[in-house]
């Protein structure tokens, strides 16, 4: 059992117990605990960690004295009770990210969360040096969310054999889908903990089709066991998001009822209600994001027509996340050779249409076939710095902004807060030398010119009102910020 008697809010408390290792503890032993503080009670499941060790992890979300008692079909693990103190959170710890104001995100304490996401599908399956390079790269960049797989990936530029797998092998070398490799999961724990230290949300991809090992075609009870195990093990990390699949619609071994069942398992057994989504391959094969267990609508979308985003907002009434729109790079796949300017442009456009820009990835070819989008490593592209600039601009705004018909035209889009005291207009690929705007009667605005590519900000020493003309630098990728003044 843990010797700790106090823990900070939104960290996790761990109970370590010793019991029998006979049979198959992963399937034979049921273990849970109820945690109670004041009028709040949370039940969470435990998991087997090998060598006769059973663990229950718990993330407290209110301060005060928590008491717990275990329950198990193994007598030596049942009826164990104890308590601990939950203290105030550490500095810069804000809790779990939630949906906020319908289309946006915020932490538990109300701090807004502006997601800037990247993708490195199989980085946890690389060698130690490459993993360290990935962590160092994330430390030096502004990404606060990463999409990553539990299972290894078999696809172009990613044919290496992982050092560890999620399952043990039988004597014949075949994976036993009912016995987990605890050494792999301990390693995964450590990497997610490191991302937590960096304030990076971990968008865990639970299933995917790019597989030569059989993990995409396990039996249904093995799938369910896997989900229950990973929920018990990882849900106490505050920086977890659940993505049921990458490209669920090209997994022929899974049917819609399977995906619904998986969603329900997450919904029922994750006591912390982490964000949940599912990712499509083909635009026409979108999952029904109206289902209650989906918290935000997640899309792969590489089309130029972004009017669909507005339709999705109305249809689903949830945050819209575009997590794949093509990647900056130069490989032969059409989705993997976007110029950096195009990826930055798309990211700004997503914001202007009311979605979240989480679609970074990098696919520059090299002889070692170490591409960030799959293996991580070191970023070489020009978009990350510009995306960091985008995040900085948005985080400095004291409001949540939504698409504005009033401040949009056929050739540009605008977003604003509810009382229009703050407005952003983005011209994208256009390069006007000036723009005429009509400010409503009695209102006055200050303006700032934002060069989204060169990452410069130029305040204009002038008050704009009525029918006015704003001079612009005759360059692409320009935005205007308007701030209302008294």
C-alpha positions in Angstrom: 0.0 0.0 0.0 1.2 3.5 -0.7 2.9 5.2 2.2 1.8 8.6 1.0 -0.9 10.2 3.2 -1.4 13.4 1.2 -1.6 14.2 -2.5 -2.2 17.3 -4.6 -5.6 17.8 -6.3 -5.7 16.3 -9.8 -2.6 14.1 -9.2 -3.3 10.4 -8.5 -3.1 8.4 -5.3 -2.0 4.8 -5.7 -2.8 1.9 -3.5 -0.5 -1.1 -4.0 -1.7 -4.5 -2.7 -0.2 -8.0 -2.7 -2.2 -11.0 -3.6 -2.2 -14.3 -5.4 -0.7 -14.6 -8.9 -2.2 -18.0 -9.6 -4.3 -18.6 -12.7 -4.7 -15.5 -14.8 -5.0 -12.5 -12.5 -6.0 -10.3 -15.5 -9.2 -12.2 -16.0 -9.8 -14.0 -12.8 -9.5 -11.2 -10.3 -12.0 -8.3 -9.9 -10.7 -5.4 -7.8 -12.2 -2.0 -7.1 -12.4 0.7 -4.4 -14.8 3.3 -3.4 -13.4 6.7 -2.5 -15.4 9.2 -0.4 -14.9 12.8 0.5 -17.7 14.9 2.1 -20.8 14.0 -0.1 -18.8 12.8 -3.1 -18.2 9.0 -3.7 -16.2 7.7 -6.7 -15.7 4.0 -7.6 -12.7 3.0 -9.6 -11.3 -0.3 -10.8 -7.9 -1.7 -10.0 -5.6 -3.6 -12.2 -2.9 -6.3 -12.0 0.7 -5.2 -12.4 2.5 -8.5 -12.4 4.5 -10.3 -9.7 1.4 -10.6 -7.4 1.0 -6.8 -7.3 -2.4 -5.2 -7.6 -2.8 -1.5 -8.0 -5.7 1.0 -7.6 -5.2 4.5 -8.8 -7.4 7.4 -7.9 -7.4 11.1 -9.0 -9.1 13.3 -6.4 -10.9 16.3 -7.7 -11.8 18.1 -4.4 -9.7 19.0 -1.4 -10.1 17.4 1.9 -10.0 14.0 3.7 -10.7 11.1 1.3 -11.5 7.6 2.7 -11.5 4.4 0.7 -12.4 0.7 1.0 -11.5 -2.0 -1.5 -13.7 -4.8 -2.8 -12.5 -7.9 -4.5 -13.3 -11.5 -5.2 -9.8 -12.3 -3.8 -10.2 -12.2 0.0 -6.8 -10.8 0.7 -7.6 -7.7 -1.5 -11.1 -7.0 -0.1 -12.2 -4.8 2.8 -8.9 -2.9 2.9 -9.5 0.7 4.0 -7.5 3.8 4.5 -7.5 7.6 4.0 -5.4 10.4 2.7 -5.6 14.2 2.4 -6.1 15.9 -0.9 -4.2 19.3 -0.9 -4.5 22.3 -3.2 -3.2 21.7 -6.7 0.3 22.5 -7.7 1.0 25.7 -9.5 -0.1 25.6 -13.2 -2.2 22.5 -12.6 -5.8 23.2 -13.7 -7.4 19.8 -13.8 -9.0 17.7 -16.5 -9.9 19.3 -19.9 -13.7 19.5 -20.4 -16.1 20.8 -22.9 -16.9 24.5 -22.2 -19.6 26.7 -23.6 -20.7 24.2 -26.1 -18.0 24.6 -28.7 -14.9 25.2 -26.6 -12.6 23.6 -24.0 -11.5 24.5 -20.5 -9.8 22.9 -17.5 -11.8 21.9 -14.4 -10.9 25.2 -12.7 -12.3 27.2 -15.7 -8.9 28.1 -17.3 -9.5 28.0 -21.1 -7.7 25.4 -23.1 -6.8 26.2 -26.7 -5.7 22.9 -28.2 -2.7 22.9 -30.5 -2.3 19.3 -31.5 0.3 17.2 -33.2 0.5 13.6 -34.3 3.2 11.0 -33.7 1.3 7.7 -33.9 4.0 5.2 -32.9 6.6 7.3 -31.0 6.2 5.1 -27.9 7.3 2.1 -29.9 10.7 3.4 -30.9 14.2 3.0 -29.3 15.2 5.0 -26.2 17.2 7.6 -28.0 14.4 8.4 -30.4 11.9 8.6 -27.6 14.2 11.0 -25.7 14.5 13.1 -28.9 10.7 13.2 -29.2 10.3 14.4 -25.6 13.0 17.0 -26.0 11.2 18.3 -29.2 7.9 18.5 -27.4 9.6 20.3 -24.5 10.9 23.0 -27.0 7.6 23.4 -28.9 4.2 24.8 -28.1 2.1 21.7 -28.8 -0.3 21.0 -25.8 -1.9 17.8 -27.3 -0.5 14.8 -29.0 -2.3 11.9 -30.9 -0.6 8.6 -30.2 -1.4 4.9 -30.4 -1.2 2.2 -27.8 -0.6 -0.5 -30.4 2.3 -0.3 -32.9 1.7 0.7 -36.4 2.5 -1.1 -39.7 2.5 1.3 -42.6 4.8 3.0 -45.1 7.9 4.4 -43.4 7.1 2.4 -40.3 8.1 -1.2 -40.7 10.4 -1.6 -37.7 9.5 -4.1 -35.0 8.7 -2.6 -31.6 10.9 -3.3 -28.6 7.8 -4.2 -26.5 4.2 -5.1 -27.0 1.1 -4.7 -24.9 0.7 -8.5 -24.6 2.7 -11.4 -23.5 3.4 -14.2 -25.9 2.6 -17.9 -25.5 5.3 -20.5 -25.8 4.4 -20.8 -29.6 5.2 -17.1 -30.0 1.5 -16.1 -30.5 0.2 -13.1 -28.5 -2.1 -14.0 -25.6 -4.8 -11.3 -25.7 -5.8 -12.1 -22.2 -2.4 -11.5 -20.5 -1.0 -8.0 -20.6 2.7 -7.2 -20.8 3.0 -5.1 -17.6 6.5 -3.9 -18.5 5.1 -2.2 -21.6 2.4 -0.6 -19.7 4.7 0.6 -17.0 6.8 2.2 -19.7 3.7 3.8 -21.2 2.7 5.1 -17.7 6.1 6.8 -17.5 5.8 8.5 -20.9 2.3 9.7 -20.2 3.5 11.0 -16.8 6.2 12.9 -18.7 3.7 14.5 -21.0 1.6 15.4 -18.0 4.7 17.2 -16.6 4.9 19.1 -19.9 1.1 20.0 -19.7 0.5 18.1 -22.9 -2.8 16.3 -23.3 -2.4 12.7 -24.4 -5.0 11.8 -27.1 -4.8 8.0 -26.7 -5.8 6.1 -29.9 -7.2 2.8 -28.7 -7.6 0.9 -32.0 -6.3 1.4 -35.6 -6.2 -0.7 -38.8 -2.5 -0.5 -39.6 -1.6 -3.8 -38.0 0.4 -7.0 -38.8 0.3 -8.4 -35.3 -3.5 -9.1 -34.9 -4.4 -6.4 -32.4 -7.1 -5.0 -34.8 -8.9 -8.3 -35.0 -9.0 -9.6 -31.4 -12.1 -11.3 -30.1 -14.8 -9.0 -28.6 -14.2 -10.2 -25.0 -10.4 -9.5 -25.5 -11.3 -6.0 -26.8 -13.4 -5.3 -23.8 -10.8 -6.6 -21.4 -8.2 -4.4 -23.0 -10.5 -1.3 -22.6 -11.2 -2.1 -19.0 -7.5 -2.6 -18.2 -6.4 0.6 -19.9 -9.2 2.6 -18.3 -8.2 1.4 -14.8 -4.5 2.1 -15.5 -4.5 5.4 -17.4 -7.7 7.3 -16.5 -6.2 8.6 -13.3 -3.8 10.7 -15.4 -5.5 14.1 -15.7 -4.1 14.6 -19.3 -5.9 11.7 -20.9 -8.3 12.0 -23.9 -9.8 8.9 -25.4 -9.8 8.4 -29.2 -11.5 5.1 -29.9 -9.8 4.7 -33.2 -7.7 6.2 -36.0 -9.8 5.7 -39.2 -12.4 3.4 -37.6 -14.2 3.1 -40.9 -11.4 1.1 -42.6 -11.3 -1.6 -39.9 -13.3 -4.4 -41.5 -13.2 -6.6 -38.3 -15.2 -4.1 -36.4 -18.9 -3.2 -36.9 -20.8 -0.2 -35.7 -22.2 -2.1 -32.7 -18.6 -2.7 -31.6 -17.8 1.0 -31.7 -20.9 1.8 -29.8 -20.0 -0.9 -27.2 -16.5 0.5 -26.8 -17.9 4.0 -26.3 -20.2 2.8 -23.7 -17.4 1.0 -21.8 -15.4 4.3 -21.7 -18.6 6.1 -20.7 -19.3 3.7 -17.9 -16.0 2.8 -16.4 -13.9 6.0 -16.7 -14.8 7.6 -13.3 -13.3 11.0 -14.4 -15.3 11.3 -17.7 -12.3 12.2 -19.9 -13.0 13.6 -23.3 -14.1 10.9 -25.9 -14.0 10.9 -29.7 -13.5 8.7 -32.7 -11.6 9.5 -35.9 -12.8 8.7 -39.5 -10.9 8.0 -42.7 -13.4 9.0 -45.4 -15.4 12.2 -45.0 -18.6 10.5 -45.8 -18.1 7.9 -43.1 -18.5 10.2 -40.1 -19.6 8.5 -36.8 -22.8 9.8 -35.3 -21.3 12.3 -32.9 -24.8 13.1 -31.5 -24.4 10.0 -29.4 -24.2 10.9 -25.7 -20.9 9.2 -25.1 -19.1 11.3 -27.7 -17.9 14.6 -26.1 -16.5 16.3 -29.1 -16.7 15.7 -32.9 -13.3 14.7 -34.3 -12.6 14.6 -38.1 -10.1 13.8 -40.7 -10.9 16.4 -43.3 -8.7 17.4 -46.2 -11.3 19.2 -48.3 -11.0 22.9 -49.2 -14.7 23.6 -48.6 -14.8 24.4 -44.9 -18.5 25.4 -44.8 -19.1 21.9 -43.6 -17.7 22.9 -40.2 -20.6 25.3 -39.6 -23.0 22.5 -40.5 -21.3 20.2 -38.0 -21.5 22.8 -35.3 -25.3 23.0 -35.8 -25.7 19.2 -36.2 -23.7 18.1 -33.2 -23.7 21.1 -30.9 -20.3 20.1 -29.7 -16.7 21.2 -30.2 -15.4 20.4 -33.6 -11.8 19.2 -33.8 -10.0 18.8 -37.1 -7.1 16.5 -36.1 -6.0 15.6 -39.6 -6.0 17.8 -42.7 -2.8 16.6 -44.3 0.8 17.0 -43.1 3.7 19.3 -43.8 6.2 17.3 -45.7 7.4 15.9 -49.0 6.5 12.2 -49.3 4.6 10.8 -52.3 1.3 10.5 -50.5 -1.0 13.4 -51.2 -1.8 13.8 -47.6 1.9 14.0 -46.7 3.3 16.8 -48.9 1.6 20.0 -47.8 3.8 23.1 -47.9 4.2 24.6 -44.4 2.3 27.7 -45.5 -0.7 25.6 -46.4 -0.8 23.8 -43.1 -0.7 27.1 -41.2 -3.3 28.5 -43.5 -5.6 25.6 -42.9 -5.1 25.9 -39.1 -6.1 29.6 -39.1 -9.1 28.8 -41.4 -10.3 26.1 -39.0 -10.4 28.7 -36.2 -12.3 31.1 -38.4 -14.9 28.6 -39.3 -15.4 27.6 -35.7 -13.3 24.4 -35.3 -10.1 23.7 -33.3 -6.7 23.5 -35.0 -5.2 20.2 -33.8 -4.0 19.0 -37.2 -0.2 19.3 -37.1 2.0 16.5 -38.3 5.2 16.3 -40.3 6.2 13.9 -43.0 9.6 14.9 -44.5 11.3 12.0 -46.0 14.8 10.9 -44.9 16.9 7.8 -45.5 16.3 6.5 -41.9 12.5 6.8 -42.5 12.1 8.6 -39.2 9.1 10.8 -39.9 7.6 12.8 -37.0 4.0 11.8 -37.9 4.8 8.2 -37.0 8.0 7.8 -35.1 8.5 11.2 -33.5 12.1 12.4 -33.2 13.1 15.9 -34.3 10.9 18.4 -36.2 12.3 20.0 -39.3 9.4 21.9 -40.7 8.5 25.6 -40.6 4.9 25.3 -39.4 5.4 24.6 -35.7 6.7 28.1 -34.9 3.8 29.6 -36.8 1.3 27.4 -35.0 2.9 28.4 -31.7 2.3 32.0 -32.7 -1.4 31.2 -33.4 -1.8 29.6 -30.0 -0.2 32.6 -28.4 -2.5 35.0 -30.2 -5.6 33.1 -29.1 -4.5 32.6 -25.5 -4.0 36.3 -25.1 -7.6 36.9 -25.9 -9.8 37.1 -22.8 -12.8 35.7 -24.6 -14.0 32.6 -26.5 -14.5 33.5 -30.1 -17.1 32.1 -32.5 -17.7 32.6 -36.2 -19.4 36.0 -37.0 -21.6 36.5 -40.1 -21.5 40.2 -39.4 -17.7 40.4 -39.6 -17.3 38.0 -42.5 -17.6 38.4 -46.2 -17.5 36.1 -49.3 -13.7 36.6 -49.4 -12.7 36.5 -45.7 -13.9 35.2 -42.4 -14.3 36.8 -39.0 -14.7 35.6 -35.5 -15.8 37.6 -32.4 -16.9 37.3 -28.8 -20.6 37.7 -27.9 -20.6 41.5 -27.5 -18.1 42.0 -30.4 -15.6 43.7 -28.2 -12.9 41.6 -29.8 -12.8 40.5 -33.5 -10.3 38.7 -35.7 -10.5 38.9 -39.5 -8.3 36.6 -41.5 -7.5 37.2 -45.2 -5.6 33.9 -45.8 -4.3 33.5 -49.3 -5.5 37.0 -50.4 -3.1 40.0 -50.3 -5.2 43.2 -50.1 -3.4 46.5 -49.8 -6.4 47.9 -47.8 -9.8 46.9 -46.6 -12.9 48.9 -46.1 -15.0 48.0 -43.0 -18.2 49.4 -41.7 -18.1 49.9 -37.9 -21.6 50.1 -36.3 -22.7 53.5 -35.2 -21.4 54.7 -31.9 -18.7 52.0 -31.7 -14.9 52.6 -31.9 -12.1 50.1 -32.5 -8.3 49.9 -32.3 -6.7 47.7 -34.9 -3.6 45.5 -35.0 -2.1 43.9 -38.1 -1.1 40.3 -37.6 1.3 38.7 -40.1 0.6 35.0 -39.3 3.6 33.7 -41.3 6.3 36.2 -40.3 4.8 36.2 -36.8 4.7 40.0 -36.4 2.1 42.2 -34.7 1.8 45.9 -35.7 -0.7 48.1 -33.8 -2.2 50.9 -35.8 -2.1 54.3 -34.1 -5.7 55.2 -35.1 -9.2 54.8 -33.9 -11.6 53.3 -36.5 -15.3 54.1 -36.6 -18.1 54.3 -39.1 -17.1 53.6 -42.7 -13.4 53.3 -42.5 -10.4 52.1 -44.5 -7.6 49.9 -42.9 -4.3 49.9 -44.8 -2.7 46.4 -45.2 0.8 45.2 -46.2 -0.2 43.6 -49.6 1.0 40.2 -48.4 -0.7 36.8 -47.9 -1.5 35.4 -44.5 -2.5 38.7 -42.9 -5.1 39.0 -40.1 -6.6 42.0 -38.3 -7.4 42.1 -34.7 -10.1 44.7 -33.7 -10.5 45.8 -30.0 -13.4 47.9 -29.0 -12.5 51.1 -27.1 -14.8 53.4 -25.1 
